[in-house]
Amino acid sequence: MKQRKLAAAAAILLFMQSMPTVSAAPAPALLDASGFTVMDENLVYLGADYLNPATVLFDDQDKVPESPDKPSVDKAVFDTTSRKNWKPNWQSEFGEDAFYMDLGANYVITGLCFLDTNDVKDWKIEDGEPFAWNTRGSFTTDAYQTWRGLTFDSPRSTRWLRFSSSSGEAGVCELALYGYKESDLSAAQIEKTAAHSGSYQKIDLSAGQRIGFNAFIDDPMTAIMAGGNVREYHNLSWLLDADGKVKFTQGTWGDMDSYYAAMKAQGISIIPCFQGGSSAITKTEKPPEIPVPVGADSTDPASYAIHAQAMYQVAARYGSNPDVDPETLNVADGSEPKVGLGLLQALENANEPNKTWSGKANYFSPYELAAMCSADYDGHEGTIPNAGVKKADPEFRLAVGGLLNTASVLDYLSEMKLWFDYNRIDGIFAVDIINIHMGPDAVNPEDSGFVDRVKEIREWIDKNAPYSELWISEFEVPMSDCEQEGIDAHDDENYQLKYAQRVARTYLLSLSSGVDRMTKFQLRDEGPGVYYNSGLVTKKGEWSKKTAWYYVSCMTNILRDTYFAADMTDSEVKKYFFINKKCGDSIYALWLPTNTGQVMKNCKIVVPETSKVYLTVPGTCAEGITTELAVKDGAVTFTATETPVFMTISSREKAVVNGKMKQIRPQSISMDADFSGAVCDLSTAPDDTKLNQFYRMFDEPGSMPEYLYGDTAGLPTPETNVNISNQTCYVKLDQPYVLDGFGVYDTFGTGSVKVYDAKTDTLLWETDLGSYMTRSIDSKPDSEPTDLLKIVKGDGAMNELVLYGYPAAGYPAADCDADGRFSRSDPTALRNWLLTKDRSLANWAAADLTADLMLDSKDLTRMKRELLK
């Protein structure tokens, strides 16, 4: 019997040993908060001196109670504990105050202590996951200057905690959490908040194209031409009609098709910024900027359906996808349905959505902006029909509305990411382009915090949205040292010089620090107000160029085909190195990073002994003023100042042309192509009635600007009217010119004027005379060199016609082999050079018939054509 009992006891022991071990839960203890991420959700005014973020609740963790059961500390410790209450916001219209905590692992929270200081507030505690929170408990701060404790029944594991209370003084200055770590994050939890970005090729912009400014659709091309890119302010209310259909023509003043096409023809990259609200969405007279119907949930992507569908229409029309289903188009009456025009690569869906000065109706919280971006990106993963730029064109990019560079802007972006993590199945950061408004904060841009701040933002992007571009879509430069109270010095020569220098140097800093695109606020003066003198040109209607316009134009011209290669500064002179992608030339941007008017003479740059070196400085020509420098003992010398200048080092000689786009005065005109009939040399009016009408086109050249981009303020109004219809005249020039612009002083009525190269019958320019009592001047891509034009005048009235261009370099005497004559041996020499790139071409400049500072097959074709004549 005893043996049986022993056997039974042994069997029971063996069974118990085979059972899994259940370990006791660890004893709760104070948790180390230093490894937790604490994020305020109400970021509206954080950064102001009188407000405190949620991190102040964890800044004295060595002075907290040992446990919630004994919520007290020694008086000496209590007296030295910080009394900074959490207070992120004072304005209740921006909603409740809340912060969340990412514990970085799974913790069981058993209780907490809080230092109750003053005021009476109700707090709510939540756990679970973001946007699917579970209420865990609550407390009321109804005591005064005392520690209080709270324990939780049935404590449970969580990665996340959230605390909230009504807006204003929180009544708590310190929090302590108690519990224990249950486990590390699972692979699924880690993946949930990992970086997820759409993978695509960045927009390929040269250094010159990365330099731009903000402009409007009614700014003239003669002012816009200085930029490599343009951010177009475009009110959402202009885009939508009352029924929510998209208008691509804005009455008589804004045709988007022709505007964007003109930009592309000039090599200018344009990005429309659709800003503001629309009555088509809210059905209210003064719509707020958050574009959702009244009463809709502004954190639900579906509430942004009309907005996202409008973005789809823009991408369908101006993107590069020719296969958009026509049935998905929703264009307004008067707008012809079109797809795949290839005029835009991206759009921006708001402007300064985190601004605070216009109230909550115009302030997007990070979650609201993320919801709109998700809709604008791909219709929130296709749940909204015919919505989002990616659904129209998968290669089209979405830029988030330019965010103010507040102290909390990176937190703002992090909370947008949190929304994407937990509200999109794919977790993609549904923005292709991070867009910030910021500039230097010191009069010397190089001494400001600009580059360091760009680095911080780039680091955030690399960690959280690694495929996204970084744009700075508005910036301004400080000028306080040039301003005096009670004196308007904005037009002072010194003010304008320093302004131009700082603008140019800020652009160069952006190129060197990894900014993908930078646009200045703005092209034209704003008008009365804080920014009334912030333009590169004067106010609308004048558009007179300031010094800074010429500086920007010079930079975009010289850097148009380059990319930034390195900061090679090795002395007091800043030295940025660029490489021309087309011809391989090296270009240095050179300047002194000071603000004292410093000049440094006899600065040296070492160059190959056989190289050709050219120095381009900003001046009164849009492209700058270029001179050749002599190479001596393997170096060139130059004078460095606080104005950036550009040194081009090439292996071949270049044709230097200073003063392109200059007015060309015809030599003579005739109604006959061979000039066999009456000829007028424009010195006096001809007797022939028809010829006299064409004479009137050119009889008041002083009424049109000397340069295509020249200022028009103060020019006289032309008086002699031209109303002949359906007639043709021929214009002879004194030598071959490259035509790069045309203009007309339009009066009344519509009709047409067309200008052709009479030798090839190539249409160079035309106008419908659709403006009224104004100068309409267009820049055009360089034409083939010609000395004979044909003008065809249709209906409509006008006053003056103007031609712009520059003499064709080395044409027609393209003596490539330098044998003293232009013959068939010259194209042979050029052809051999093109095949072998043998640098022995005797007369390189003469061979550059296109005057584009490079040799290619176009020059050979033109040379052969001239020989055939």
Secondary structure, DSSP 8 states (H G I E B T S, - for coil): -HHHHHHHHHHHHHHHHHS---------EE--GGGSEEEES--SSTTSTT-B-GGGGGS-GGGS-SBTTB----HHHHHTS-----B--S-GGG--EEEEEEEEEEEEEEEEEEEE-SS--EEEEEEEETTEEEEEEEEE--SSSEEEEEE-SS--EEEEEEEEE-SS--SEEEEEEEEEEEE---HHHHHHTS------------TGGGEEEEE-TTS-HHHHTT-SEEEEEEEHHHHB-TTS-B-SEETTTEEHHHHHHHHHHTT-EEEEEEES--HHHH-SSS--SS-S-TT--TTSGGGGHHHHHHHHHHHHHHSS-TT--GGG--B-TTS---------SEEE--B-TT--TT-GGG---HHHHHHHHHHHHHHHHHTSTT-SHHHH-TT-EEE--BEE--TTHHHHHHHHHHHHHHH-SS-----SEEEEE---SSSSGGGSSHHHHHHHHHHHHHHH-TT-EEEEEE-----GGG-BTTB--TTSHHHHHHHHHHHHHHHHHHHHTT-SEEEES-SB---SSTTTT-SSB-STTT--B-HHHHHHHHHHHHTTTEEEEEE---SSSEEEEEEETTT--EEEEEE---SS---EEEEEEE--TT-EEEEEE--SSTT-EEEEE--BTTEEEEEE-SS-EEEEEESS--------SEEE--SEEESSTTS-S-EE-SSS--SSHHHHHHHHTSS-GGGS-SBTT---TT-------B---SEEEEEEEEEEEEEEEEEEEE-SS---EEEEETTTTEEEEEE---SSSEEEEEE------EEEEEEEE-SS-EEEEEEEEEE-TT-S---TT-SSS-STHHHHHHHHHHHH--TT-TTHHHH-TT-SSS--HHHHHHHHHHHH-
